[in-house]
Amino acid sequence: MERAILPLSDYVQTFSAFHKENLLNPDKYVKELDSIENPKSPAELRADIYDNMKKEEQIRELIPESVAVSMFQINCKDIRNFYAGKFQQIVEKEIKLIQQKAKDETHKL
């Protein structure tokens, strides 16, 4: 039984590559993009949106829905969706930020 469990600990270590995604807070990330000291332009936000869309897709490609490790079938769908969802939230919040910036500029006119 111990030999069967060893591959599981090796598999758990593969998720250490996603440490940044674990720490990523979408609200804080977008708030930093709109900081008073260094606000991003709509063009910069647009580029970041595309970058985060790519990151979301990469997560979906890198993490399979399930994996067979030794005699265990591991469901990775939830963690995959959790990480990808963070990037999706960032994209949605950045789009709202661009909308708000456009609205604010319109009211200035």
C-alpha positions as CSV (number, residue, x, y, z in Angstrom):
1,M,0.0,0.0,0.0
2,E,2.8,2.4,0.8
3,R,4.3,1.9,-2.7
4,A,0.9,2.8,-4.1
5,I,0.7,6.1,-2.1
6,L,4.2,7.3,-3.1
7,P,3.2,8.5,-6.6
8,L,0.4,10.6,-5.0
9,S,2.9,12.6,-3.0
10,D,4.9,13.2,-6.2
11,Y,1.8,14.3,-7.9
12,V,0.9,16.7,-5.2
13,Q,4.3,18.4,-5.7
14,T,3.4,19.1,-9.3
15,F,0.9,21.7,-8.0
16,S,3.7,23.7,-6.4
17,A,4.2,25.2,-9.9
18,F,0.9,27.0,-9.4
19,H,2.0,28.8,-6.2
20,K,1.4,32.3,-7.9
21,E,-2.1,31.3,-8.8
22,N,-2.7,30.2,-5.2
23,L,-1.8,33.6,-4.0
24,L,-3.5,35.6,-6.7
25,N,-6.3,37.8,-5.5
26,P,-8.4,39.2,-8.4
27,D,-9.8,42.1,-6.5
28,K,-6.3,43.2,-5.2
29,Y,-4.8,42.7,-8.7
30,V,-7.3,44.9,-10.4
31,K,-7.2,47.5,-7.7
32,E,-3.4,47.8,-8.2
33,L,-4.0,48.4,-11.9
34,D,-6.1,51.4,-11.1
35,S,-3.9,52.9,-8.3
36,I,-3.7,56.6,-8.1
37,E,0.1,56.6,-8.3
38,N,0.2,54.5,-11.5
39,P,-3.1,54.2,-13.2
40,K,-3.2,52.0,-16.4
41,S,-4.5,53.4,-19.6
42,P,-7.4,51.6,-21.4
43,A,-4.8,50.3,-24.0
44,E,-2.7,48.9,-21.2
45,L,-5.7,47.3,-19.6
46,R,-6.7,45.8,-22.9
47,A,-3.3,44.2,-23.3
48,D,-3.5,42.9,-19.8
49,I,-7.0,41.4,-20.5
50,Y,-5.6,39.5,-23.5
51,D,-2.7,38.3,-21.3
52,N,-5.0,37.0,-18.6
53,M,-7.2,35.3,-21.2
54,K,-4.1,33.5,-22.4
55,K,-3.2,32.5,-18.8
56,E,-6.7,31.2,-18.2
57,E,-6.4,29.0,-21.4
58,Q,-2.9,27.8,-20.4
59,I,-4.3,26.7,-17.0
60,R,-7.0,24.8,-18.7
61,E,-4.5,23.1,-21.0
62,L,-1.9,22.4,-18.3
63,I,-4.2,20.9,-15.7
64,P,-6.3,17.9,-16.9
65,E,-9.8,17.2,-15.6
66,S,-8.6,14.0,-14.1
67,V,-5.4,12.0,-13.8
68,A,-4.7,8.3,-13.0
69,V,-1.9,8.1,-10.4
70,S,-1.0,4.5,-9.4
71,M,-4.3,2.9,-8.5
72,F,-6.0,6.3,-7.8
73,Q,-8.1,8.4,-10.2
74,I,-7.7,12.0,-9.2
75,N,-10.3,14.7,-10.1
76,C,-8.4,17.9,-10.9
77,K,-11.4,19.7,-12.4
78,D,-12.2,21.8,-9.3
79,I,-8.6,23.1,-8.9
80,R,-8.3,23.7,-12.6
81,N,-11.6,25.7,-12.6
82,F,-10.5,27.5,-9.4
83,Y,-7.2,28.7,-10.9
84,A,-8.8,29.5,-14.4
85,G,-11.6,31.3,-12.6
86,K,-9.3,33.7,-11.0
87,F,-8.0,34.9,-14.4
88,Q,-11.6,35.0,-15.7
89,Q,-12.6,37.2,-12.7
90,I,-9.6,39.5,-13.5
91,V,-10.7,39.9,-17.1
92,E,-14.3,40.7,-16.1
93,K,-13.1,43.3,-13.5
94,E,-10.7,44.9,-16.0
95,I,-13.5,45.2,-18.6
96,K,-15.6,46.9,-15.9
97,L,-12.7,49.2,-15.1
98,I,-12.3,50.2,-18.8
99,Q,-16.1,50.9,-18.9
100,Q,-15.8,53.0,-15.8
101,K,-12.9,55.0,-17.2
102,A,-14.8,55.6,-20.4
103,K,-17.9,56.7,-18.4
104,D,-15.8,59.1,-16.3
105,E,-14.2,60.6,-19.4
106,T,-17.6,61.1,-21.0
107,H,-18.8,62.9,-17.9
108,K,-15.8,65.2,-18.0
109,L,-16.9,66.4,-21.4
